[in-house]
Amino acid sequence: MARLTIDRVSKNFGNYRALDTVSMEVRDGEFLAVLGPSGCGKTTLLRQVAGFDQVDDGEIRIGDTVVSDTRRHVPPEHRRVGIVFQSYALWPHMSVFDNVAYGLKVAGVKDPERTRRVKEALTLVGLETFAERRPGLLSGGQRQRVALARCLVTEPSLVLLDEPLANLDVHLRAAMEDEFARFHERTATTMIYITHDQAEAMALADRIAVMDRGRLLQLATPSDLFRQPANETVARFIGEGMVLPVEVGAADSEGRCQGRIQGLEVSLRASPLQKAGHAKVCLRARDLAIAGPGEAGLGAHIVRTVYQGGFFRLEASLVRAPDVTVHLEVPEPFHHGPGDIVDIAVHDGWVLPATTES
Amino acid sequence: MSGSAAKAMRGGDLTLLWGLVVLVAILSILPLARLVIEGIAPGGAVSSGVIGSVLSDPTTWTAVRNSLVTTLGGTVLAVVIGSIVACFVALTDMRARNAFVFCFVLPLMIAPQVTALAWLQVTGPSSALLKMLGLAPPLGTRNPLYSAEGIILLLGIQYAPLVFLTLRAGLRALPKELIEAGLAAGAGKLTVLRTIILPLMTPPLVAGIALCFVSSLGNFGIPAFLGIPANYLVLPTLIYQRLAGLGPGVLSEVAVLSTLIGVIAMAGIILQDVMLRRRDFRITTTSTAARPFELRGWRLPSEILLWGLVLLILVVPLAGLLATSLVPSYGVPLNAATATFENYDYVMFDHAGSRRAFANSFGLSAAAALVIVVVSVPLAYFLVWRRSRMLRLLNLAAELPYALPGVVLAIAAILIFLKPLPVLGISLYNTIWIIFFCYVARFLVLGLRPVASGYHQLDRTLEEAAQVAGAGLIRRLVTIILPLVAPAATAGALLVFLTAFNELTVSALLWSSGNETLGVVVFSFEQGGDSTYAAALAVLTVIVTLALMLSTLLFARKLPQGVLPWRD
């Protein structure tokens, strides 16, 4: 087990900048999810950490050892990292036992210790009775477990998981999610989990690194990511946030401030350093509601209502700014439809800190 | 990506890669360089004397003209037969496709000299088959195959499968939407074929034509059997006669002739490249293969016609060969009273030369197949998974000895090995090892291609998983990659074995007493007038070839499509 330091790492493929000065620090024993849409650079990042490619700039350290910089490159076979591949990459010509034993054999671990450790690893994933099977005869979830056992049997300092649930069907995913969480608890291995599914990342990770177009946008706990997104892209990507322009006053030391959205006075959360002026605010669906009697709200035309069981999802465009649409959940019964005008109250919101991000 | 991939290689990996680079350079670049040097500086001194005398000799230009006539004629015939058959097999709902493809491609796997010998047994006054049927022309009639037309006919039949194979591969990759869009626009099937399918098939067709041209140009067996008796010489047979008649003293002269044939071959390859560069043939969509056209009422007649073709180009000549191999002496008609196995007895047990040739050909082919697979597995690893500019050049270099006519490589090998090897002081000339060198150099690409397509089918993460488990390159190659590409490697080894086993062009120029190959012995039997022995030996090689081809059907399911030419 070890911590992982990624320090200003860049990687180009021809003219395409796949990683742009990415820095992050993964703590010893931490479960970190790297989240982003496809093509955001998360798999490239994993391949740099594993050592399949050489970085163009920056430095990667596992524990205190530099494994990658512009001059040094420790090949993957000497990094002591474990990987669970999206395709599982189980060797079809070997039994489950031989798949798991391979890393030990390579490391020169002799029987009976080798057999003992393979059996332990298989027991840990609940596959002790499947040792003699060929991987081709296993179900998707079982293959996943074999891949996990194979990766953990050598006690790697760091485990990389590349979208490990992407190939499983929905109900199996939930079960495997639990399994990963328990697994991490028991082994306390440092894990880096690559995914494009934010629900998965939120459920599993201690912290989440959000990436887009080769850059790290924010690295924070799931709750901070949701409540205090660092910029507009994260705000929109995580939890379908709405970003609206706002006039704010300076924040107090608790991080509260007054703001005015399309003429509506609202109380918002902000960084204590927030200055007065133009800004943008991130609103969540749960921050909005149909204004009660006597409550002030934003006048809006209903565009669409979708019944989602017990409540409606309502999409509306603001009367004062028709190009701004908001969405919120409204409990049953609700008798308005498209074209009607409603008042929408704003109960909370997060003022996005000023950044240089375009 | 290539730059960093190359940088990411270390120590052991680099040693292996450079070992392969040196090996391929010795097998392909060294011989050709040596040949070119001999042309410029014969015997070590720069002079244009030999070039001048060869190029001013009218025999040279007669041979060039004959080569071009037979090559172009043979290519046209091969294209006509090959493309018609490819359209039927790939586009229509004809039945028994697998069996048909196997039979149609078979002539490609049978040695050209055996094809020539077999056809000679069907025509001409001494044909045992014709005599049996009472159709033989009167004695003294000249066998009509001893002519330019005969050579063209046989080249066309021999290489029609080449055009068929490249075109079929192209037709398979044709997305069905393109055809369906044409049909939906109201075009009839034949209009779609003429206006959509055939224009899109230009690249594979041109590639097939080029392959056919180069193979016909380099063919030795057919013009040797049909042209030499009529004194109709093409470049390979001219080189053979010069060298056989006058010995290594004329090396500089034949080096110039070999370079000439190499230049003509290269011109064909370059012309292909130029033709394809002029227009954009890229297919933009990908999709499943097209649904076959229903022949309906035309199905049975078409099938009868196609199987008739197989009867004509495969069954009839092989029957002629078999008939000749069973008669006690050439010219005797075959019937229950005359049929005998004496010829087989003689070539298998009595004749020392043909007994040796069996051992030599088996040994050479098996050893070449083994060495080529051992080289191909790591070589294809770098070519497919560690792409870089240098590796692309390496791939090109590996293709060269097979792309150029066999005589070119053979003459180059004589030039390299005539003098004892530097440092070691051993001479390979007049030993079996010079033939072995040429086989490995020439057929490397035959083993390499199937192994490379095996790699293309493989999920690279299987190797990466072994890498993170701590396994070094050699261990990964042996424990992970080799078992996974084994079926493709076996197919490659078989292709090498079959081709080497039926080989004549190289060994005709390089054999020495005690080091004969089967091709050489069949050739010398026929030249000495012992057609019955030649036929018996040829039948045996056909049986071995057929048996090995059929054996591959046992594991064909595990192979990437297109690796075995004779499987649909």
Chai-1 contact restraints between the chains, C-beta under 6 A:
chainA,res_idxA,chainB,res_idxB,connection_type,confidence,min_distance_angstrom,max_distance_angstrom,comment,restraint_id
A,F13,B,M1,contact,1.0,0.0,6.0,A-B,restraint_1
A,D53,B,S4,contact,1.0,0.0,6.0,A-B,restraint_2
A,Q54,B,S4,contact,1.0,0.0,6.0,A-B,restraint_3
A,Q54,B,K7,contact,1.0,0.0,6.0,A-B,restraint_4
A,Q54,B,A8,contact,1.0,0.0,6.0,A-B,restraint_5
A,H73,B,A8,contact,1.0,0.0,6.0,A-B,restraint_6
A,P75,B,R10,contact,1.0,0.0,6.0,A-B,restraint_7
A,P76,B,Q467,contact,1.0,0.0,6.0,A-B,restraint_8
A,P76,B,V468,contact,1.0,0.0,6.0,A-B,restraint_9
A,E77,B,Q467,contact,1.0,0.0,6.0,A-B,restraint_10
A,E77,B,G470,contact,1.0,0.0,6.0,A-B,restraint_11
A,E77,B,G472,contact,1.0,0.0,6.0,A-B,restraint_12
A,V81,B,V468,contact,1.0,0.0,6.0,A-B,restraint_13
A,I83,B,V468,contact,1.0,0.0,6.0,A-B,restraint_14
A,F85,B,T461,contact,1.0,0.0,6.0,A-B,restraint_15
A,S87,B,D459,contact,1.0,0.0,6.0,A-B,restraint_16
A,S87,B,T461,contact,1.0,0.0,6.0,A-B,restraint_17
A,A89,B,T461,contact,1.0,0.0,6.0,A-B,restraint_18
A,A89,B,L462,contact,1.0,0.0,6.0,A-B,restraint_19
A,A89,B,A465,contact,1.0,0.0,6.0,A-B,restraint_20
A,H93,B,P483,contact,1.0,0.0,6.0,A-B,restraint_21
A,Y102,B,A469,contact,1.0,0.0,6.0,A-B,restraint_22
A,G103,B,A469,contact,1.0,0.0,6.0,A-B,restraint_23
A,G103,B,G470,contact,1.0,0.0,6.0,A-B,restraint_24
A,V106,B,A469,contact,1.0,0.0,6.0,A-B,restraint_25
A,V106,B,G470,contact,1.0,0.0,6.0,A-B,restraint_26
A,V106,B,A471,contact,1.0,0.0,6.0,A-B,restraint_27
A,A107,B,G470,contact,1.0,0.0,6.0,A-B,restraint_28
